[in-house]
Amino acid sequence: MSAFHAAGAQLAPASPLILEPMQEGDLEQVLSIENIVYPYPWTRGNFLDSLASGYLSWVAREPTFRLAGYFLAMQVVDEMHLLNISVRADLQGHGLGRMLLDRVSTLARANGMTSILLEVRPSNLRALSVYERYGFVRIGLRRGYYPAAGNTREDAIVMRFCL
């Protein structure tokens, strides 16, 4: 368990957030965030499968134990694949996403990874901006990767951050 500080909409300035591995008991709060921030959220089964597979799964919680955000990542040979990273809607835009990315980067380095890979919707402009400011670069496109409105599919931009 570790703590870091964030200033945000619902957090007092320099309020410590506790970072710790995600547990099955966190899933109610995780799903609450997931269902608000994504039009096509992960299911409970997706999270349970990720936990059972031993993926790096972490939460950031306020001192009140309310979740502020989370991420899940999978190690593949020498690359960390960031599967999901989410910040509670009322805390977005205050640097928590960057703090979570810092933790992903730290864990990736500690596990001997050389880069972090992710996919993001072209329509998710806020996430694209966060990733680009962090230093991720666009390396490809996966056509029809995500479900979209009207029974259609949306492409995914593939991005990489070299450690």
C-alpha positions in Angstrom: 0.0 0.0 0.0 1.3 3.5 -0.8 -0.2 7.0 -0.8 0.1 9.9 -3.1 -1.5 13.3 -3.1 -4.0 14.9 -5.5 -6.0 18.1 -5.6 -9.4 17.5 -7.1 -13.1 18.3 -7.3 -14.0 16.2 -4.3 -10.6 15.9 -2.7 -9.2 18.4 -0.3 -5.9 19.9 -1.6 -3.0 17.4 -0.9 -5.5 14.8 0.3 -3.7 11.4 0.2 -5.0 8.7 -2.0 -4.1 5.1 -1.1 -2.9 2.9 -4.0 -3.3 -0.8 -3.4 -4.0 -4.0 -5.4 -7.6 -4.4 -6.5 -9.6 -7.1 -4.6 -12.8 -8.8 -5.5 -14.4 -6.8 -2.7 -13.7 -3.6 -4.7 -15.8 -4.6 -7.7 -19.0 -2.9 -6.6 -17.3 0.5 -6.5 -15.2 -0.3 -9.7 -18.3 -1.2 -11.6 -20.1 1.9 -10.4 -17.3 4.0 -11.9 -17.0 1.8 -15.0 -20.7 2.1 -15.7 -20.7 5.9 -15.5 -17.5 6.7 -17.4 -17.9 4.3 -20.3 -20.7 3.9 -22.8 -19.6 0.2 -23.3 -18.3 -0.7 -19.8 -16.5 -3.9 -18.8 -18.6 -6.5 -17.0 -18.2 -8.0 -13.6 -17.0 -11.1 -15.5 -14.3 -9.1 -17.3 -12.9 -7.9 -14.0 -13.2 -11.2 -12.3 -11.3 -12.9 -15.2 -8.6 -10.3 -15.0 -8.2 -10.7 -11.3 -8.1 -14.5 -11.7 -5.5 -14.2 -14.4 -3.2 -12.4 -12.1 -3.2 -9.1 -14.1 -1.8 -6.1 -12.4 -5.0 -4.6 -11.0 -4.8 -1.6 -8.7 -7.2 0.9 -7.1 -6.7 4.4 -5.8 -8.9 5.2 -2.9 -9.6 8.2 -0.8 -9.0 8.1 3.0 -12.8 7.4 3.3 -12.2 4.2 1.2 -14.2 5.6 -1.6 -12.6 4.6 -4.9 -11.2 7.4 -7.0 -9.8 5.3 -9.9 -8.3 2.0 -11.0 -6.3 0.3 -13.7 -5.6 -3.2 -15.0 -2.6 -4.2 -17.0 -1.3 -7.4 -18.5 2.4 -8.3 -18.9 3.3 -9.7 -22.3 6.9 -10.7 -22.7 8.6 -7.3 -22.3 5.6 -5.1 -22.8 2.9 -4.0 -20.4 -0.6 -3.9 -22.0 -2.8 -1.3 -20.2 -6.2 -2.9 -20.5 -8.3 -0.4 -18.5 -7.7 2.8 -16.7 -10.5 4.8 -15.2 -11.0 7.9 -13.0 -14.3 8.6 -11.2 -16.2 11.2 -13.3 -16.2 13.9 -10.6 -12.4 13.7 -10.3 -11.5 13.8 -14.0 -9.3 16.6 -15.1 -7.3 16.9 -11.9 -4.3 14.8 -12.6 -5.4 11.5 -11.2 -5.2 9.8 -14.6 -1.5 10.9 -14.8 -0.9 9.6 -11.3 -2.3 6.2 -12.2 -0.2 6.2 -15.4 2.8 6.9 -13.2 2.0 3.8 -11.1 1.6 1.7 -14.3 5.0 3.0 -15.5 6.7 2.2 -12.2 5.2 -1.3 -12.1 6.2 -1.9 -15.7 9.8 -0.9 -15.1 10.0 -2.9 -11.9 8.8 -6.0 -13.9 11.4 -5.5 -16.6 9.0 -4.2 -19.3 10.4 -1.9 -22.0 7.1 -0.3 -23.1 3.4 0.2 -22.3 0.8 -0.5 -25.0 -2.8 0.6 -25.0 -5.9 1.0 -27.3 -8.2 4.0 -27.1 -11.3 5.1 -29.0 -10.7 8.1 -31.4 -13.9 9.6 -29.8 -12.3 9.5 -26.3 -10.6 12.9 -26.8 -10.0 13.4 -23.1 -8.1 10.1 -22.8 -6.2 10.8 -26.0 -5.1 14.1 -24.7 -3.9 12.5 -21.4 -2.0 9.8 -23.1 -0.3 12.2 -25.6 0.7 14.6 -22.9 2.1 11.7 -20.9 4.3 10.7 -23.9 2.4 7.9 -25.6 2.7 7.9 -29.4 0.3 6.6 -32.0 1.6 3.4 -33.6 -1.4 1.9 -35.3 -5.1 1.4 -35.8 -7.3 -1.6 -35.0 -10.3 -1.3 -37.3 -13.7 -2.0 -35.8 -12.2 -2.9 -32.4 -14.9 -1.4 -30.1 -18.7 -1.7 -30.0 -20.4 1.5 -31.0 -23.9 3.0 -31.3 -26.3 1.5 -33.7 -24.8 -1.9 -33.7 -21.7 -0.5 -35.4 -18.0 -0.7 -34.5 -15.4 2.0 -33.7 -11.7 1.8 -34.5 -9.0 1.8 -31.8 -5.9 3.9 -31.9 -3.0 1.9 -30.7 -0.5 3.8 -28.6 2.9 3.0 -27.0 5.0 4.6 -24.3 8.6 3.5 -24.2 10.1 3.2 -20.8 
